[in-house]
């Protein structure tokens, strides 16, 4: 049985005071013993303070990006060792905004994923198609390339989470129907079985991301191969994020 994993990607939101208030609200609502793994992924400036605030709780800390080099002349970037030093367990790699706004390629991501894992971070690796690719029936081809060109069989599958995020559903209010999400998650699990093996693939968590809200989280996560969520806007409200976590727990019960 896979333990659901719900992670909140704060993106470029929250000052220090706002972030502390938010995570305190989440902590009050997420009690130890809940059968859901939970992480918050705030901006880099908040990592250290949030790490201290969640100490001793069931909440883990993640970063929204990481460079593939240990150090060097990479203005504006951050290394895996810096993230570990700030208290991070996870790093999100390959989010659609990094791909489509900042031009990150599969070639770049193929360096980031192993570098982060070798340094000691667990990785949430994002895959997903644009609206144009979706409407052209290219979902499988796009997702396959994002997996084949980045995820290699020598990685540790126990330290890797895949997040399927259809780009057309991120921040748009549109959400994949449960049957659409399940179909892609089954495809992703099959690809992972080819990269690793069937046993490893069946143990790996595949999150869904894309306009996940309290109102649709339960239906999405009741799908057999949807193992949690990478949450955007709804994670910025403690009550909403907690409701999604509760839905994950109920769906896996």
The 8 nearest C-alpha neighbors of each residue, nearest first, counted from 0:
[[1, 2, 202, 251, 201, 3, 203, 226],
 [2, 0, 202, 3, 204, 226, 203, 201],
 [1, 3, 35, 4, 0, 34, 36, 226],
 [4, 2, 227, 226, 35, 36, 1, 247],
 [3, 5, 36, 227, 35, 37, 226, 2],
 [6, 4, 228, 37, 227, 229, 36, 244],
 [7, 5, 38, 229, 39, 37, 230, 228],
 [6, 8, 39, 230, 234, 40, 229, 9],
 [7, 9, 40, 231, 10, 230, 39, 6],
 [8, 10, 41, 12, 40, 7, 11, 231],
 [9, 11, 8, 12, 42, 41, 63, 231],
 [12, 10, 42, 9, 13, 41, 8, 14],
 [11, 13, 10, 9, 14, 42, 41, 235],
 [14, 12, 18, 17, 15, 11, 16, 9],
 [13, 15, 17, 16, 18, 12, 45, 19],
 [16, 14, 18, 17, 45, 19, 13, 48],
 [15, 17, 19, 18, 14, 20, 13, 21],
 [18, 16, 20, 14, 13, 15, 19, 21],
 [19, 17, 21, 15, 13, 20, 16, 14],
 [18, 20, 22, 16, 21, 17, 23, 15],
 [19, 21, 17, 23, 18, 22, 16, 24],
 [22, 20, 18, 24, 19, 23, 237, 17],
 [21, 23, 25, 19, 24, 20, 26, 18],
 [24, 22, 26, 20, 25, 21, 19, 27],
 [23, 25, 21, 27, 22, 237, 26, 20],
 [26, 24, 22, 237, 28, 23, 27, 29],
 [25, 27, 23, 29, 28, 24, 22, 30],
 [28, 26, 24, 25, 29, 23, 30, 22],
 [27, 29, 25, 26, 241, 30, 24, 238],
 [30, 28, 26, 27, 25, 241, 31, 57],
 [29, 31, 28, 33, 32, 57, 27, 26],
 [32, 30, 57, 33, 56, 29, 58, 34],
 [31, 33, 34, 30, 57, 35, 29, 36],
 [32, 34, 35, 31, 30, 248, 29, 36],
 [35, 33, 248, 32, 2, 36, 3, 251],
 [34, 36, 3, 33, 4, 248, 2, 37],
 [35, 37, 4, 3, 5, 34, 2, 38],
 [38, 36, 5, 58, 6, 4, 59, 35],
 [39, 37, 59, 6, 60, 58, 7, 61],
 [38, 40, 7, 60, 6, 61, 41, 8],
 [39, 41, 61, 8, 62, 7, 9, 60],
 [42, 40, 9, 45, 39, 46, 43, 8],
 [43, 41, 44, 45, 11, 10, 46, 40],
 [42, 44, 46, 45, 41, 62, 63, 47],
 [45, 43, 42, 46, 47, 15, 41, 48],
 [46, 44, 43, 48, 42, 47, 49, 15],
 [47, 45, 49, 43, 48, 44, 50, 85],
 [46, 48, 85, 50, 49, 45, 51, 86],
 [49, 47, 51, 50, 45, 46, 52, 19],
 [50, 48, 52, 46, 51, 47, 45, 53],
 [51, 49, 47, 48, 52, 53, 86, 46],
 [50, 52, 54, 48, 49, 53, 47, 86],
 [51, 53, 49, 50, 54, 48, 19, 23],
 [54, 52, 56, 50, 51, 58, 55, 49],
 [53, 55, 51, 56, 52, 50, 58, 57],
 [54, 56, 53, 57, 58, 52, 51, 31],
 [57, 55, 53, 58, 54, 31, 26, 30],
 [56, 58, 31, 59, 30, 37, 55, 29],
 [59, 57, 37, 38, 56, 53, 60, 39],
 [60, 58, 38, 37, 88, 39, 57, 61],
 [61, 59, 87, 39, 38, 88, 40, 89],
 [60, 62, 89, 40, 87, 90, 88, 39],
 [63, 61, 90, 40, 64, 91, 89, 41],
 [62, 64, 91, 90, 40, 61, 42, 8],
 [65, 63, 91, 62, 92, 90, 66, 77],
 [66, 64, 77, 78, 79, 67, 90, 76],
 [67, 65, 78, 68, 77, 111, 76, 79],
 [66, 68, 111, 114, 110, 65, 69, 115],
 [69, 67, 70, 66, 78, 71, 114, 111],
 [68, 70, 78, 67, 79, 80, 71, 66],
 [71, 69, 68, 78, 72, 73, 77, 66],
 [70, 72, 73, 68, 69, 74, 78, 76],
 [71, 73, 74, 70, 76, 75, 68, 69],
 [74, 72, 76, 71, 75, 70, 77, 66],
 [75, 73, 76, 72, 77, 71, 70, 66],
 [74, 76, 73, 77, 72, 66, 78, 43],
 [77, 75, 74, 73, 66, 65, 78, 64],
 [76, 78, 65, 66, 81, 79, 75, 82],
 [79, 77, 66, 81, 80, 69, 65, 82],
 [78, 80, 82, 81, 115, 65, 83, 118],
 [79, 81, 83, 82, 78, 84, 118, 69],
 [82, 80, 84, 78, 79, 83, 85, 77],
 [83, 81, 85, 79, 84, 80, 87, 78],
 [82, 84, 87, 80, 86, 85, 81, 79],
 [83, 85, 81, 82, 86, 80, 87, 47],
 [86, 84, 47, 82, 83, 87, 46, 81],
 [87, 85, 83, 84, 50, 82, 47, 88],
 [88, 86, 60, 83, 61, 82, 89, 85],
 [87, 89, 120, 60, 61, 121, 59, 86],
 [90, 88, 61, 121, 120, 122, 87, 62],
 [89, 91, 62, 122, 61, 63, 64, 123],
 [90, 92, 123, 63, 64, 122, 124, 62],
 [93, 91, 124, 64, 94, 123, 90, 125],
 [92, 94, 125, 124, 97, 95, 98, 108],
 [93, 95, 125, 97, 96, 92, 98, 91],
 [94, 96, 98, 97, 99, 93, 166, 125],
 [97, 95, 100, 99, 98, 94, 101, 93],
 [96, 98, 101, 94, 95, 100, 103, 99],
 [97, 99, 103, 95, 102, 96, 101, 100],
 [98, 100, 96, 102, 95, 101, 97, 103],
 [101, 99, 96, 97, 102, 98, 95, 103],
 [102, 100, 97, 98, 103, 99, 96, 95],
 [103, 101, 98, 99, 100, 104, 97, 96],
 [102, 104, 98, 97, 101, 107, 105, 108],
 [105, 103, 106, 107, 102, 98, 108, 93],
 [104, 106, 108, 107, 109, 149, 148, 145],
 [107, 105, 109, 104, 108, 110, 148, 149],
 [108, 106, 104, 109, 110, 105, 103, 111],
 [107, 109, 111, 105, 110, 106, 112, 149],
 [108, 110, 149, 106, 107, 111, 112, 105],
 [111, 109, 108, 107, 67, 112, 113, 114],
 [110, 112, 67, 108, 114, 109, 113, 115],
 [111, 113, 115, 114, 110, 109, 108, 116],
 [114, 112, 116, 115, 111, 117, 110, 154],
 [113, 115, 117, 111, 67, 112, 116, 118],
 [116, 114, 118, 112, 120, 113, 117, 79],
 [115, 117, 120, 113, 119, 118, 114, 121],
 [118, 116, 114, 119, 115, 113, 120, 112],
 [119, 117, 115, 116, 120, 79, 114, 80],
 [120, 118, 116, 117, 115, 121, 83, 79],
 [121, 119, 116, 89, 115, 88, 118, 122],
 [120, 122, 89, 158, 116, 159, 88, 90],
 [123, 121, 159, 90, 89, 124, 91, 160],
 [122, 124, 91, 160, 161, 92, 90, 159],
 [125, 123, 161, 92, 93, 122, 162, 91],
 [126, 124, 162, 93, 94, 163, 161, 92],
 [125, 127, 163, 142, 164, 145, 162, 124],
 [128, 126, 165, 164, 163, 142, 166, 125],
 [127, 129, 165, 166, 138, 132, 133, 141],
 [130, 128, 166, 132, 131, 167, 133, 165],
 [129, 131, 167, 133, 132, 134, 166, 128],
 [132, 130, 134, 129, 133, 135, 128, 167],
 [133, 131, 135, 137, 129, 130, 134, 128],
 [134, 132, 130, 136, 138, 135, 131, 137],
 [133, 135, 131, 136, 132, 130, 137, 138],
 [134, 136, 132, 133, 137, 131, 138, 130],
 [137, 135, 133, 134, 138, 132, 139, 140],
 [138, 136, 132, 140, 135, 139, 133, 141],
 [137, 139, 141, 133, 140, 128, 136, 142],
 [138, 140, 142, 141, 137, 143, 186, 183],
 [139, 141, 143, 137, 138, 142, 144, 136],
 [142, 140, 144, 138, 143, 139, 137, 128],
 [141, 143, 145, 139, 144, 140, 127, 126],
 [144, 142, 140, 146, 141, 145, 139, 147],
 [145, 143, 147, 141, 146, 142, 148, 140],
 [144, 146, 142, 143, 148, 147, 126, 149],
 [147, 145, 143, 150, 144, 149, 148, 142],
 [148, 146, 144, 149, 145, 150, 143, 151],
 [147, 149, 146, 144, 145, 105, 150, 109],
 [150, 148, 109, 146, 147, 105, 108, 145],
 [151, 149, 146, 147, 148, 152, 109, 154],
 [152, 150, 153, 154, 149, 194, 147, 148],
 [151, 153, 194, 195, 154, 150, 155, 156],
 [152, 154, 151, 155, 195, 150, 156, 194],
 [155, 153, 152, 151, 156, 113, 150, 116],
 [154, 156, 157, 158, 153, 159, 152, 116],
 [157, 155, 159, 158, 154, 199, 203, 195],
 [156, 158, 155, 159, 203, 199, 202, 160],
 [159, 157, 121, 156, 155, 122, 160, 116],
 [158, 160, 122, 156, 157, 121, 123, 161],
 [161, 159, 123, 204, 205, 122, 124, 162],
 [160, 162, 205, 124, 123, 125, 206, 163],
 [163, 161, 206, 125, 205, 207, 124, 164],
 [164, 162, 207, 126, 127, 125, 208, 206],
 [163, 165, 208, 127, 209, 166, 126, 207],
 [164, 166, 127, 128, 167, 168, 209, 163],
 [167, 165, 129, 168, 169, 128, 164, 127],
 [166, 168, 130, 165, 129, 169, 171, 173],
 [169, 167, 209, 173, 174, 166, 171, 165],
 [170, 168, 209, 166, 171, 210, 167, 165],
 [169, 171, 172, 210, 168, 209, 232, 231],
 [172, 170, 173, 169, 168, 167, 210, 174],
 [171, 173, 210, 170, 174, 168, 169, 209],
 [174, 172, 168, 171, 210, 175, 167, 169],
 [173, 175, 168, 210, 209, 176, 172, 211],
 [174, 176, 179, 180, 177, 173, 168, 165],
 [175, 177, 179, 178, 180, 174, 219, 181],
 [178, 176, 219, 180, 179, 181, 175, 218],
 [177, 179, 181, 176, 180, 182, 222, 175],
 [180, 178, 176, 182, 177, 181, 175, 183],
 [179, 181, 177, 183, 182, 178, 175, 184],
 [180, 182, 184, 178, 179, 183, 222, 177],
 [183, 181, 179, 185, 180, 184, 178, 186],
 [182, 184, 186, 180, 185, 181, 187, 179],
 [183, 185, 187, 181, 186, 182, 224, 180],
 [186, 184, 188, 182, 183, 187, 181, 189],
 [185, 187, 183, 189, 184, 188, 190, 182],
 [188, 186, 184, 190, 189, 185, 183, 191],
 [189, 187, 191, 185, 190, 186, 200, 184],
 [188, 190, 192, 186, 187, 191, 185, 193],
 [189, 191, 187, 193, 188, 192, 186, 194],
 [192, 190, 194, 188, 193, 200, 189, 195],
 [193, 191, 196, 197, 200, 189, 195, 190],
 [192, 194, 190, 191, 195, 196, 189, 197],
 [193, 195, 191, 152, 192, 190, 151, 196],
 [196, 194, 152, 192, 193, 191, 199, 200],
 [197, 195, 192, 199, 198, 193, 200, 194],
 [196, 198, 192, 200, 199, 201, 195, 193],
 [199, 197, 201, 200, 196, 202, 192, 195],
 [198, 200, 202, 196, 201, 197, 195, 203],
 [201, 199, 192, 197, 203, 191, 202, 198],
 [200, 202, 198, 199, 203, 197, 188, 192],
 [203, 201, 199, 200, 1, 198, 204, 0],
 [204, 202, 200, 201, 199, 205, 160, 157],
 [203, 205, 160, 226, 206, 161, 1, 202],
 [206, 204, 161, 226, 162, 160, 225, 203],
 [207, 205, 162, 228, 227, 226, 225, 163],
 [206, 208, 228, 163, 162, 164, 229, 225],
 [209, 207, 164, 229, 228, 230, 163, 211],
 [208, 210, 169, 168, 211, 164, 174, 165],
 [209, 211, 169, 172, 174, 170, 168, 212],
 [212, 210, 209, 216, 230, 208, 215, 233],
 [211, 213, 214, 215, 216, 233, 210, 243],
 [214, 212, 243, 216, 242, 215, 239, 211],
 [213, 215, 212, 216, 217, 211, 218, 243],
 [216, 214, 212, 218, 217, 213, 219, 211],
 [217, 215, 219, 213, 218, 212, 243, 211],
 [216, 218, 246, 220, 219, 215, 221, 250],
 [217, 219, 221, 216, 215, 220, 177, 222],
 [220, 218, 177, 216, 217, 221, 222, 215],
 [219, 221, 222, 217, 225, 218, 216, 227],
 [220, 222, 250, 218, 219, 217, 223, 225],
 [223, 221, 220, 225, 224, 219, 181, 177],
 [224, 222, 225, 221, 181, 220, 226, 185],
 [223, 225, 222, 184, 226, 181, 185, 205],
 [226, 224, 220, 222, 223, 206, 227, 205],
 [227, 225, 3, 206, 205, 204, 224, 220],
 [228, 226, 206, 4, 3, 5, 225, 220],
 [227, 229, 206, 207, 5, 208, 230, 6],
 [228, 230, 208, 6, 7, 5, 207, 206],
 [229, 231, 7, 228, 234, 208, 8, 211],
 [230, 232, 8, 233, 234, 7, 9, 229],
 [233, 231, 234, 235, 230, 9, 170, 210],
 [232, 234, 235, 231, 239, 212, 236, 240],
 [233, 235, 240, 7, 236, 232, 231, 230],
 [234, 236, 233, 232, 237, 9, 21, 240],
 [237, 235, 239, 234, 238, 233, 240, 21],
 [236, 238, 25, 240, 24, 239, 21, 241],
 [237, 239, 241, 240, 236, 242, 25, 24],
 [240, 238, 242, 236, 241, 237, 233, 213],
 [241, 239, 234, 243, 237, 242, 238, 233],
 [240, 242, 244, 238, 243, 239, 237, 245],
 [241, 243, 245, 239, 240, 244, 213, 246],
 [244, 242, 246, 213, 240, 245, 241, 216],
 [243, 245, 241, 247, 246, 242, 5, 240],
 [246, 244, 242, 248, 243, 247, 241, 249],
 [247, 245, 217, 243, 249, 244, 248, 250],
 [248, 246, 244, 250, 245, 249, 227, 220],
 [247, 249, 245, 251, 246, 250, 35, 34],
 [248, 250, 246, 252, 251, 247, 245, 217],
 [251, 249, 221, 247, 248, 252, 246, 220],
 [252, 250, 248, 249, 247, 3, 221, 2],
 [251, 249, 250, 248, 34, 247, 246, 221]]
